Amino acid sequence: MTLSIHPSRLLLSKELPTLEYTATSNRFDETWEAPLSTLLGLGRAAGADLIEFFLERVNYISSLAEEDIITSISPRLSTGAGVRVFRGEADCYVSTNDLSFSGLKSALEKGLSILGLQLPAPNSYIPEINLELLRDYATKRGKDAWLSECSSMREMGEILLDANAQLKLKANHAQSRRAAYFRDWQEVLVAASDGTFARDIRLTQSVGYNLLCADGANRSSIGQRVGDTSNPSFLRAWNYQSTAEEVAESAGKMLYADYVESGNYPIIMANQFGGVIFHEACGHLLETTQIERNTTPFADKKGEKIAHESLTAWDEGLSPTAFGTIDMDDEGMPAQRTLLIEKGILKNFIADRAGSIRTGHPRTGSGRRQSYNSAAASRMRNTYIAPGEYSNEDLFASIDKGIYCKKMGGGSVGATGQFNFAVDEAYLIENGKITKPLKGATLIGEATEIMNKISMCSNDLGLAAGFCGSVSGSIYVTVGQPHIKVDSITVGGR
C-alpha cells in the first residue's frame, strides 16, 4: 500500500517506508514542505533537540583569457542536501546528493546515529512540525529569471578578450595579461524543526585583471577585481577600459620603484581592499567559532575597549550589490546589520546557530557555508570600518615620514591574530606629501595591538570584493574601510 503525505494526519514510524511525495525537481518550492516536515518530525521523535535541512542547486561557470586566447572554460552543476542534528550542545552534519525521500531519510538516520540516537519504535507517532509559510526571497525580489539573463558563454569570451586587448594597449613591458570571470548561481532551501522554511537565489559574479610587467631585473605584478551579487548584466557593464588604464599605471609605477627600508612607520592604508587586514586580523577573532576553540583574545571582552576610540566597525548583509550581501543566511535567518565595535568598544560577536547554542551570543544571520557539503558556521558578510570625521588631507598632513599603502596583496594570519600582509603598491610620505613609489613592503603586527593604533579614519568608505576560507569552506565576502592612519606598524623590506 502506498500512502501520500498529509501534514494534518498523524503518522506512525512503521508507515514511513511506504510514503511517497511529489516535489518539484527543478525548483525548491512549497511542494517540499510535506516531505521535509515529516523528516523533521522523525528526527524530533528520535530525541534530537533540533534538525535542519539545507538543500542546494548550483550552476557555476568560469572563464579565463590569457594574452589573446581563452585558455579555460569551467562549468559545474551540482545538487545536494545536508542535514544537521543537534542534541544539547553537540551536533553533527551529514550531506548527500540524493534528494529522494529515502535519500534524505538515510542522511538523517546517519546523523542521528552519530549522536547516539535511534529511530522511534514502529508504533511511535511522528510529531507534526508546523513550518512557516515559505519565505521566498527569490520570487519576492524577481530573482527566478536571473540565470537566463546572464551573459552567454560566447559573450563571456568576447568581453574577456576585448579586455585583455585593452590591457595590451595600456601597459608597457607586459609579460603576462590575464582576465578572469566567474558566475555562481545558487538556489537554496532551508527547513528546520523550529519552523524555519525559507528559499533564496543568489547570483555572485566577479571579474578582474592580473598584470605582470618586466624590464630586465625589474618586476611588478598588479591585480584588480570587482564583484557583484544581484545584477545579471554585471559583466556587460564592466568598464574594462578604465580598469585596464588603472592597473597598467600602477604596474608601471611599481616596475621601477625603490625597495622600502625595514622599520617602524606610521602608515596610511587606502580604502576598499585595505580593509582586508581588519577582516583577517580582527574580524575572524569575533566569530563565535573562535570563542568555541578558545583561539580569540576577545572572548571575554564584550563591553570593553579593544580598539582606538576612532574605530567603529560593522558586519552586515544588506549593502546593495556588495559581494557578501545575502537576503538570508544559510540557516534561513534574514540578513541584518551587526555592530561589532563602537568607538573602540566591543559590542557584538558574529554568531551562527551552533555558535549561539554553545556560547550564548545571539545569532546574527551569519551562518554561512560554501555548499551543501559543509555545515554552516559563523562567517563574515560585508565587514568594514565605518567612515570617520577626517579628510584624506588631514591624514596625510599628520605624517612627517611614513608609507602610503595603496594596494594590498596576499598575506597570512595566525590563530590569535598575528599577521603579515604584502603591499603591492606603496609610496613614501614625506612632510605630508606622497613623494616616490616603493615596493617590497610587508606589514607585520598583531590584532590586539594594531586595533589600538588606528587613530584616524577618513570619510571615504569604500568596499571591495573578497574570498574568505574557514571551517565551512570558501565564501564570498566584502572587505572595506575608509582611508585610515595607523600610528606605528612594523614594515618589513630591505
C-alpha positions as CSV (number, residue, x, y, z in Angstrom):
1,M,0.0,0.0,0.0
2,T,1.3,3.5,-0.9
3,L,0.4,6.4,1.3
4,S,0.6,10.1,0.4
5,I,1.8,12.6,3.0
6,H,-0.8,14.7,4.6
7,P,0.6,17.1,7.2
8,S,-2.6,17.0,9.3
9,R,-2.5,13.2,9.6
10,L,-0.6,11.6,12.5
11,L,1.9,9.1,11.1
12,L,3.3,6.0,12.7
13,S,7.0,5.3,12.3
14,K,6.3,2.0,10.6
15,E,4.5,3.8,7.8
16,L,7.5,5.9,6.7
17,P,9.0,3.3,4.2
18,T,5.7,3.3,2.2
19,L,5.4,7.1,1.8
20,E,5.7,8.9,-1.5
21,Y,5.9,12.5,-2.3
22,T,6.0,14.6,-5.4
23,A,8.2,17.6,-5.1
24,T,9.2,19.9,-7.9
25,S,12.5,18.6,-9.3
26,N,13.9,21.7,-10.9
27,R,12.8,24.2,-8.2
28,F,12.7,24.4,-4.4
29,D,9.1,25.5,-3.6
30,E,6.1,24.7,-1.4
31,T,6.0,21.1,-2.6
32,W,9.0,20.3,-0.4
33,E,7.1,21.3,2.8
34,A,5.4,17.9,3.3
35,P,8.4,15.6,3.0
36,L,10.7,17.9,5.0
37,S,8.2,18.5,7.8
38,T,7.8,14.7,8.1
39,L,11.5,14.1,8.2
40,L,11.9,16.9,10.8
41,G,9.2,15.3,12.9
42,L,11.0,11.9,12.6
43,G,14.2,13.5,13.9
44,R,12.4,15.0,16.9
45,A,10.7,11.7,17.7
46,A,14.2,10.1,17.8
47,G,15.2,12.6,20.5
48,A,17.1,15.3,18.6
49,D,16.6,18.8,20.0
50,L,16.7,20.5,16.6
51,I,17.1,19.3,13.0
52,E,17.9,21.4,10.0
53,F,17.9,20.5,6.3
54,F,19.8,22.6,3.7
55,L,19.0,22.0,0.0
56,E,21.1,23.4,-2.8
57,R,21.3,23.7,-6.6
58,V,24.3,25.3,-8.3
59,N,25.0,26.4,-11.8
60,Y,28.6,27.8,-12.0
61,I,30.9,28.7,-14.8
62,S,34.3,30.4,-15.0
63,S,36.4,31.7,-18.0
64,L,40.0,32.7,-18.3
65,A,41.7,34.7,-21.0
66,E,45.5,34.6,-21.1
67,E,47.1,37.0,-23.6
68,D,44.8,36.8,-26.6
69,I,43.3,33.4,-26.1
70,I,40.6,31.9,-24.0
71,T,42.5,29.1,-22.2
72,S,39.9,27.8,-19.8
73,I,36.1,27.5,-19.6
74,S,35.0,25.5,-16.5
75,P,31.3,24.8,-15.9
76,R,29.9,23.0,-12.8
77,L,26.4,21.8,-12.0
78,S,25.6,20.3,-8.6
79,T,22.6,19.4,-6.5
80,G,22.6,18.1,-2.9
81,A,21.4,18.5,0.7
82,G,22.8,18.5,4.2
83,V,21.1,17.6,7.4
84,R,22.4,18.9,10.8
85,V,21.3,17.3,14.0
86,F,21.6,19.0,17.4
87,R,21.5,17.3,20.8
88,G,22.3,19.6,23.7
89,E,25.5,21.5,22.7
90,A,26.6,18.6,20.4
91,D,25.8,18.4,16.7
92,C,26.7,16.5,13.6
93,Y,26.3,17.0,9.9
94,V,25.7,14.6,7.0
95,S,25.5,15.5,3.3
96,T,24.1,13.7,0.3
97,N,23.4,14.2,-3.3
98,D,20.3,12.0,-3.2
99,L,17.2,14.3,-2.7
100,S,14.7,11.5,-2.8
101,F,12.7,10.9,0.4
102,S,14.6,7.8,1.1
103,G,17.9,9.5,0.4
104,L,17.2,12.4,2.8
105,K,15.8,9.9,5.4
106,S,19.0,7.9,5.2
107,A,21.2,11.0,5.8
108,L,19.0,11.9,8.8
109,E,19.4,8.4,10.2
110,K,23.2,8.6,9.9
111,G,23.2,11.9,11.7
112,L,21.0,10.6,14.5
113,S,23.2,7.5,15.0
114,I,26.3,9.6,15.2
115,L,24.8,11.3,18.3
116,G,23.6,8.0,19.7
117,L,20.0,8.4,18.7
118,Q,17.8,5.8,17.1
119,L,14.6,5.9,15.1
120,P,11.5,5.6,17.2
121,A,9.7,2.2,17.6
122,P,7.4,1.1,14.7
123,N,4.2,2.1,16.5
124,S,5.5,5.5,17.7
125,Y,3.7,8.6,16.4
126,I,5.7,11.1,14.4
127,P,5.1,14.6,15.7
128,E,3.9,17.2,13.1
129,I,6.4,20.0,12.5
130,N,4.5,23.1,11.5
131,L,6.7,25.0,9.1
132,E,6.1,28.7,8.5
133,L,4.7,29.8,5.2
134,L,7.6,29.7,2.7
135,R,9.6,32.9,2.9
136,D,10.5,33.0,-0.8
137,Y,13.1,35.8,-1.2
138,A,13.8,34.7,-4.8
139,T,10.2,35.1,-6.1
140,K,9.5,38.2,-4.0
141,R,12.5,40.0,-5.4
142,G,12.4,38.8,-9.0
143,K,15.4,36.5,-8.9
144,D,14.0,33.5,-10.7
145,A,14.9,34.9,-14.1
146,W,18.4,35.9,-13.2
147,L,20.2,32.9,-14.6
148,S,18.7,33.2,-18.1
149,E,19.6,36.9,-18.2
150,C,23.3,36.4,-17.6
151,S,26.0,36.6,-20.3
152,S,26.3,33.6,-22.6
153,M,29.5,31.7,-22.9
154,R,30.3,33.4,-26.2
155,E,29.7,36.8,-24.7
156,M,32.0,36.0,-21.8
157,G,34.8,35.1,-24.1
158,E,34.3,38.2,-26.3
159,I,34.4,40.5,-23.3
160,L,37.4,38.9,-21.7
161,L,39.4,39.0,-25.0
162,D,38.4,42.7,-25.6
163,A,39.5,43.4,-22.0
164,N,42.9,41.8,-22.5
165,A,43.4,43.6,-25.7
166,Q,42.8,46.9,-23.9
167,L,45.3,46.0,-21.3
168,K,47.9,45.3,-24.0
169,L,47.3,48.8,-25.3
170,K,47.7,50.5,-21.9
171,A,50.6,48.5,-20.3
172,N,54.3,48.8,-21.1
173,H,56.7,45.9,-20.7
174,A,53.7,43.5,-20.2
175,Q,54.9,39.9,-19.7
176,S,51.6,38.3,-18.8
177,R,48.0,39.5,-19.2
178,R,45.1,37.7,-17.6
179,A,41.4,38.5,-17.4
180,A,39.2,36.1,-15.5
181,Y,35.4,35.9,-14.8
182,F,33.1,33.6,-12.9
183,R,29.4,33.4,-12.4
184,D,28.0,31.4,-9.4
185,W,24.2,30.9,-9.4
186,Q,22.8,29.1,-6.3
187,E,19.3,28.2,-5.2
188,V,18.8,27.2,-1.6
189,L,16.0,25.9,0.6
190,V,16.3,25.7,4.5
191,A,13.8,23.8,6.7
192,A,14.3,23.4,10.4
193,S,12.3,21.9,13.3
194,D,12.0,25.3,14.9
195,G,9.6,26.2,12.0
196,T,12.1,27.8,9.6
197,F,11.1,27.4,5.9
198,A,12.9,29.7,3.5
199,R,14.1,29.9,-0.1
200,D,16.5,32.2,-1.9
201,I,18.5,32.5,-5.1
202,R,22.0,34.0,-5.1
203,L,23.9,35.3,-8.1
204,T,27.5,36.1,-7.4
205,Q,29.8,37.3,-10.2
206,S,33.4,38.6,-10.3
207,V,35.8,39.8,-13.0
208,G,39.3,41.2,-12.9
209,Y,42.8,41.6,-14.2
210,N,46.2,40.3,-13.3
211,L,49.2,42.0,-15.0
212,L,52.8,41.1,-14.8
213,C,55.4,43.5,-16.2
214,A,59.1,43.0,-16.5
215,D,62.1,45.1,-17.8
216,G,65.4,43.5,-17.2
217,A,65.7,42.7,-13.5
218,N,62.7,44.9,-12.6
219,R,59.4,43.2,-12.0
220,S,55.9,44.3,-10.9
221,S,52.6,42.5,-10.5
222,I,49.2,44.2,-10.0
223,G,45.8,42.6,-9.8
224,Q,42.4,44.2,-9.5
225,R,39.0,42.5,-9.2
226,V,35.4,43.7,-8.8
227,G,32.3,41.7,-7.7
228,D,28.5,41.8,-7.6
229,T,25.7,39.9,-6.1
230,S,22.5,40.9,-7.9
231,N,23.0,42.2,-11.5
232,P,22.7,39.6,-14.4
233,S,24.2,42.3,-16.7
234,F,27.2,42.8,-14.4
235,L,29.8,41.5,-16.9
236,R,28.4,43.6,-19.7
237,A,28.6,46.7,-17.5
238,W,32.3,46.2,-16.6
239,N,34.3,49.2,-17.6
240,Y,37.4,47.3,-18.5
241,Q,38.9,50.3,-20.4
242,S,39.3,52.4,-17.2
243,T,40.3,49.4,-15.2
244,A,43.0,48.5,-17.7
245,E,44.3,52.0,-17.5
246,E,44.4,52.0,-13.7
247,V,46.1,48.6,-13.5
248,A,48.7,49.5,-16.2
249,E,49.5,52.8,-14.4
250,S,50.1,51.0,-11.1
251,A,52.2,48.3,-12.6
252,G,54.3,51.0,-14.4
253,K,55.0,52.9,-11.2
254,M,55.9,49.8,-9.3
255,L,58.2,48.5,-12.1
256,Y,61.0,50.9,-11.3
257,A,60.2,51.6,-7.6
258,D,62.8,51.6,-4.9
259,Y,62.7,48.9,-2.2
260,V,61.3,50.0,1.1
261,E,63.7,50.1,4.1
262,S,62.6,48.0,7.1
263,G,61.5,49.7,10.2
264,N,58.5,51.0,12.2
265,Y,56.5,53.6,10.4
266,P,53.2,55.5,10.6
267,I,51.2,54.4,7.6
268,I,48.0,55.3,5.7
269,M,46.1,52.4,4.3
270,A,43.8,53.1,1.3
271,N,40.1,52.4,1.4
272,Q,38.3,49.5,-0.2
273,F,40.6,46.4,-0.2
274,G,42.7,47.9,2.5
275,G,40.0,46.5,4.8
276,V,41.4,43.0,4.3
277,I,43.7,43.5,7.3
278,F,40.7,44.2,9.6
279,H,38.8,41.3,8.2
280,E,41.7,38.9,8.7
281,A,43.4,40.2,11.9
282,C,40.2,41.2,13.8
283,G,37.0,40.0,12.1
284,H,37.8,36.3,12.3
285,L,38.5,36.7,16.0
286,L,35.0,38.0,16.5
287,E,33.4,34.8,15.1
288,T,31.9,32.5,17.7
289,T,33.8,29.7,16.1
290,Q,36.9,31.2,17.6
291,I,35.3,31.5,21.0
292,E,34.4,27.8,20.9
293,R,38.0,27.0,20.1
294,N,39.4,29.4,22.6
295,T,41.6,31.0,19.9
296,T,40.5,34.6,20.3
297,P,41.8,37.2,22.7
298,F,38.5,38.9,22.6
299,A,36.3,36.1,24.0
300,D,35.6,37.8,27.3
301,K,36.0,41.4,26.2
302,K,32.4,42.3,25.2
303,G,31.6,45.8,26.5
304,E,35.3,46.6,26.9
305,K,37.7,48.7,24.9
306,I,39.6,46.7,22.3
307,A,40.4,49.4,19.7
308,H,41.2,53.1,19.4
309,E,38.2,55.3,20.1
310,S,38.2,56.5,16.5
311,L,37.3,53.0,15.3
312,T,33.7,51.8,14.6
313,A,33.2,48.6,12.6
314,W,30.2,46.7,11.2
315,D,29.3,43.4,9.7
316,E,26.1,43.2,7.7
317,G,24.4,41.5,4.7
318,L,22.4,44.4,3.4
319,S,24.6,46.7,1.3
320,P,23.1,46.7,-2.3
321,T,25.2,44.6,-4.7
322,A,28.1,44.1,-2.2
323,F,29.9,40.8,-2.6
324,G,28.9,39.5,0.8
325,T,25.2,40.6,0.7
326,I,22.6,38.0,1.4
327,D,18.8,38.2,1.9
328,M,19.1,35.3,4.4
329,D,21.9,33.2,5.7
330,D,22.4,29.5,5.1
331,E,20.3,28.8,8.2
332,G,17.3,30.7,6.9
333,M,17.7,33.8,9.2
334,P,17.1,37.2,7.5
335,A,20.1,39.4,6.9
336,Q,20.8,42.2,9.4
337,R,23.4,44.8,10.5
338,T,25.6,43.8,13.4
339,L,27.6,46.5,15.2
340,L,30.9,44.9,16.1
341,I,32.9,47.8,17.6
342,E,31.6,51.2,18.5
343,K,34.2,53.9,19.2
344,G,36.7,51.2,20.3
345,I,34.2,49.2,22.5
346,L,33.4,45.6,21.5
347,K,29.7,45.4,21.1
348,N,28.8,42.0,19.5
349,F,30.2,38.8,18.1
350,I,29.4,37.1,14.8
351,A,27.2,34.1,15.5
352,D,25.6,31.2,13.7
353,R,23.1,28.7,15.3
354,A,25.7,26.3,16.7
355,G,27.8,29.2,18.0
356,S,24.8,30.8,19.7
357,I,23.9,27.5,21.4
358,R,27.5,26.9,22.6
359,T,28.5,30.5,23.6
360,G,25.2,32.2,24.4
361,H,25.8,35.1,22.0
362,P,22.7,35.9,19.9
363,R,22.5,34.7,16.2
364,T,23.4,37.5,13.8
365,G,22.3,36.0,10.4
366,S,25.9,34.9,9.9
367,G,25.5,31.1,9.4
368,R,27.3,30.6,6.0
369,R,28.8,27.7,4.0
370,Q,30.4,27.1,0.7
371,S,28.0,24.4,-0.3
372,Y,25.8,21.6,1.0
373,N,28.9,19.6,1.7
374,S,29.7,21.8,4.8
375,A,27.7,22.7,7.9
376,A,27.1,26.4,8.3
377,A,29.5,28.3,10.6
378,S,29.8,31.8,11.9
379,R,31.2,33.8,9.0
380,M,31.5,37.4,8.0
381,R,29.4,39.0,5.2
382,N,30.2,42.7,4.4
383,T,32.7,43.7,7.1
384,Y,34.2,47.2,7.3
385,I,35.5,50.0,9.4
386,A,33.0,52.9,9.4
387,P,33.8,56.3,7.9
388,G,35.2,58.8,10.3
389,E,35.3,62.6,10.7
390,Y,38.6,63.4,8.9
391,S,39.5,64.1,5.3
392,N,42.3,62.3,3.4
393,E,44.3,65.6,3.5
394,D,44.1,65.5,7.3
395,L,45.5,62.0,7.4
396,F,48.5,62.8,5.2
397,A,49.2,66.1,6.9
398,S,49.6,64.3,10.2
399,I,52.6,62.3,8.9
400,D,56.2,63.7,8.6
401,K,57.6,60.4,7.2
402,G,55.6,57.3,6.6
403,I,54.2,54.9,4.0
404,Y,51.0,55.1,1.9
405,C,49.7,51.5,1.3
406,K,47.6,51.9,-1.8
407,K,47.0,48.3,-2.9
408,M,47.2,45.3,-0.5
409,G,48.4,41.9,-1.7
410,G,48.3,38.4,-0.1
411,G,49.2,37.5,3.5
412,S,48.7,35.2,6.4
413,V,47.1,35.4,9.8
414,G,47.9,33.2,12.9
415,A,45.2,31.6,15.1
416,T,45.2,34.5,17.6
417,G,45.6,37.5,15.2
418,Q,49.3,37.7,14.3
419,F,49.5,38.8,10.7
420,N,51.8,39.7,7.8
421,F,50.5,41.2,4.5
422,A,52.3,42.2,1.4
423,V,51.7,45.6,-0.1
424,D,51.5,45.5,-3.9
425,E,51.6,49.3,-4.4
426,A,53.1,51.7,-1.8
427,Y,54.5,55.2,-1.7
428,L,56.8,57.2,0.6
429,I,55.1,60.0,2.5
430,E,57.4,63.0,3.4
431,N,56.1,66.1,5.1
432,G,52.5,65.2,4.4
433,K,53.1,64.5,0.7
434,I,53.4,61.4,-1.5
435,T,56.9,61.6,-3.0
436,K,58.1,58.3,-4.6
437,P,56.9,54.7,-5.2
438,L,58.1,51.9,-3.0
439,K,58.0,48.1,-3.4
440,G,58.7,45.1,-1.3
441,A,56.8,46.3,1.8
442,T,55.2,43.8,4.2
443,L,53.0,44.8,7.1
444,I,53.7,42.8,10.3
445,G,51.7,43.0,13.5
446,E,49.1,41.6,15.9
447,A,45.4,42.3,16.1
448,T,45.3,43.4,19.7
449,E,48.0,46.0,19.1
450,I,47.0,47.3,15.6
451,M,43.4,47.9,16.6
452,N,44.5,50.4,19.2
453,K,46.8,52.3,16.7
454,I,44.2,53.1,14.1
455,S,43.9,56.8,15.3
456,M,42.3,58.5,12.3
457,C,39.6,57.4,9.9
458,S,38.7,59.3,6.8
459,N,35.2,59.9,5.4
460,D,35.6,58.0,2.1
461,L,34.3,54.5,2.9
462,G,34.9,52.1,0.0
463,L,34.1,48.4,-0.3
464,A,35.9,45.6,-2.2
465,A,35.1,42.0,-3.2
466,G,36.9,39.2,-1.4
467,F,37.0,35.5,-0.8
468,C,37.2,34.0,2.7
469,G,38.2,30.5,3.7
470,S,37.4,28.9,7.0
471,V,35.8,25.9,8.6
472,S,32.7,25.9,6.3
473,G,34.7,26.4,3.1
474,S,35.3,29.4,0.8
475,I,32.6,32.0,0.7
476,Y,32.1,35.5,-0.8
477,V,32.6,38.5,1.4
478,T,33.1,42.2,1.3
479,V,36.1,43.9,3.0
480,G,36.2,47.7,3.3
481,Q,37.2,50.8,5.1
482,P,37.9,54.5,4.5
483,H,41.5,55.7,4.4
484,I,42.9,55.0,7.8
485,K,46.0,56.1,9.7
486,V,48.0,53.6,11.8
487,D,50.3,55.4,14.2
488,S,53.0,52.8,14.1
489,I,53.5,49.4,12.5
490,T,56.4,47.1,11.6
491,V,57.2,47.2,7.9
492,G,59.4,44.5,6.5
493,G,61.6,45.3,3.5
494,R,65.2,45.6,2.7
